[in-house]
Amino acid sequence: MKLDLADALWDRLYGPYGNRSVNEMLETLAEQWDDAVAKELYWEELHHQDDIFPATFAALPWLVELSPSSGKASEKTALFMSHVIHCAFMEGGNGWPRGKYKGLSTNISDHQLSWLSESEWLKADDLATLLKLEKWFTDNCQTIAERCLNFISDNLVMSAYALEGFATANDSVRVAWSARMFAHGESVDRIQEDLGDYNQRDTLVVQRLYPHIHQKNPELAAFLLDYPGCTFVPVDPRQTSFLTD
């Protein structure tokens, strides 16, 4: 569901600093991809401290279409999308309006924020578009999260971010957080102290992730398999097709 970049609704789709120029930046990327513009869009206009916003959800369908299909730009976009999916499903945050997904309440009054001028508030007439954005995200987030797994590599940090959207969207924020903490050098004891043991849901997510990880990043695969509470044991690392069913 791509909202026309000339639609006046963009003036009411806010990010962390209000209604700025998300549609103009997307238009720039549509004309010619620019890594600097993309970086500013991702980390200044669409995301802030693990919070995401109505503008984020409106931008995602465009980014799926516009992002280069290979190279560093593709990688950076995939890692951003994985993180956005993680944020959308994750509980907590800084009190931004939340509905089915963080940042996309379908209660219009939630978006009539005191730090925005009334002329910039989302209106009742905008509800239909918010519902369409919610449906687009519901219909596409799992597919996007699975594509992000293609960017798992021998780089621990990149791999942790590549899998976090998939893990959290499948109800295992603990796998996402533990992988990230491990990638940043935390010990297993410290991670377990903070997050607790894996449960059955976490183990199932490890099982689903394993075919994507065990060859590309054996260190991360071993961490997930050996984490306290994980009961998944691969029968044969060379025979993993049954795990993707």
N, C-alpha and C positions, 0 to 999 in steps of 0.2 A: 504494500500500500504506500506508494510514493506520493507524498503531498507536493503538489506543484510548487516549484521554488519561488514563483511569483505570488503565491497565495498570501493574503493578508494575515492569515492565522499565524504565520511565522513570527509576527510582531507580538504574539501573545504566548508563544511557546518558549518558556524561559529555561535558562541554565543556571549555574551556580551564582552568576553575577547579574541575573536578569535577562531581559530580551535584548540580544545584541545582533550578531550578524551570521548566525549559523547557516541560513539559506544562501547568503552571499559567498560564504566560504565553500559550501558545496558546489555552487555554480562555478567558482574558480577551479575546483578539482575536476569538475565535469569538462571544462575547457582544456585543462592540462594538469595532470597530477603534479602536485608540489609537496614534497615531504615536509617542508617547514609549515605550510598551511595545515596539512593533515595533523601534524604534531600539536599545533596550537588548538585546532578544533577538538581533538580528542581529550587533551589533558587540561585545557583551560575553559572550554565552552560546554563540554558534554559530561564531564566527570569532575568530582571534587571530593577527596577523602572518602572514597568508597560510596559516595552518593551519586545517583543519576537522576535525570530530570525529563520532563515532557519533551524538551528539545532533543534529548538523547534518543528517545524512541522514534521521533520523527526523522532523525538523521540516519538511523540504521538501515532502512530499506535502500536509501541512496548509496550508502557506503558498500553494501553488498554488491550493488551494480557497478559502482565506479572504481572500486579498489583494483589495482593491477593484479593480474592472475599469477604473477611470479615475482621473485626478487625480494629485496628487503622491505619494500613498501607493502607487499602482500603479507609478509610475515608480521610487520608491525600492526597492520590493520587486524589481522587474525588474533593477535595477542590482546589488542584492545577489545575486540568483540568478545573474546573469552572472558575477559575481566568484567565487561558490562553485564554479561549473562550471570556471572557470579554475583555481582552487586544486586541485580534485579531480584534474585531469589533469596538473597541473604537477609536475615533479620537484622535489626539494629540500624545504626546510622545516626544522623544528626537532626532527626525530627522532621525531615522533609515529607510531604504528603505521600502516603502509600496506599495502594489498592491491592489488586492481585499481585502486582509487582512493585518493588520499591521505586518511587519517583513517578508513578503513573496512576494516581488515584482517579477514579471516575466520579468522584464527588466534586462537583465544580467549586463549591465553597472552599475546599481544601487548597485550591490554587489562588484564591483571592488574598494574597499575602500583603502584609502591612508595608513591606519594604519595596513593593511595586506600586506604581501609580495605578489608579483605578482604570485608566485607559488601556493599561497593559494586562489587565486581568483576563484570564480565560472566562468565557461566557457560556450560558446554558446552551446556546446554539453550537458550541464547539464540542459538546459531549459526543456527538455521533463520530467525530473524527478521533477522539480519544479512544472510543470503543473499537474503532477500526485499527488503530495502532496497537491496542492491546491484543486484538485477534491476530494481527500479523506477527507479533512477537511470539504468541502462543504457538502459532502454526510453524514458525521457522526457527525458534531458538535451539531446539534439539539438533536440527540439521546443521546449523551454524556451529554449535558446540562440537559436533562430531568432526566437522571439517577442520576445526582448530587443532584437533589431535594430530593432524598431518604435520604440524610444526614442532612436535616433540623431537628433540635432537640430543646430542651429547652435552648440550648446555643445560645444566641443572635449573637455573633460574628461568630461562625461557620455557623449559619443559613444564615447570610448575605452573606458570601462567597459562600455558597452552591447554592444560587439563582442568584448570579450576572451574571454568564455565560448565564443562561436562559434569564434573563431580557435584557441584552445587545444584545444578538443574536436576540432577538425579538424586537429590535429597541426601547428599553427603558433604556438607560444608567442612566436616572434620578432615576428610581426605584432602580437600582443597587446601585448607589451612596447614595441615601437617606437612604436605609436600612443599608448600611455600616456606615454612619455617626451616625444614631440612635443607632446602636449596640455599637458604641464607645462613647456614652454618650452625643452626641450633642442634643440640644433642637430642637423641631419642628420649632420654630421661626427662629433659626439660619440656619437650613437646608433649609427652605423656602427662606430665604434671599439669600442664596448661589445658590440654584438650581431653584427657581421659583415653580409655581404650577404644578401639574400633568396635562397632556392633555389627549385626548381621547386614544392615543396609550398607554400611561402609565396606564390608567385605565383598558384597555383590558389586559395588562400584570398582573396587580393586580388580575383581575378576574381569569386568568389562574393559577396564583400562589396560590390563596386562598385555594383550596382543599388540597394542600400539606402543608399548614401552620397552618390553623386555630386550629387544635387539637394539633399539635406538638409544636407550639410556638404562643399561643394566644396573647402575648404581641406584637410580630412583626406583626401579622395579624391585630391587632387593629391599630397599627401605620400606616400601609399601607391603611387601609380602611378610617381612619380619616384624612389622609394627605390632605392638601388643594388641591382642584381640582379633587380629586377622586370621581367619581359618581357611582361607583359600590356598590350596597347594596345587600348582600346575602338575598335571599328570606327566606331560612331556613338553618341555619348552619348544620343541620343534613341531608340535602338533597342537596348534591353537585355534584352528578354524571353528571348533565346536564352541569356543568361548564367545564368538561374535554373534551367535544365533539369538 
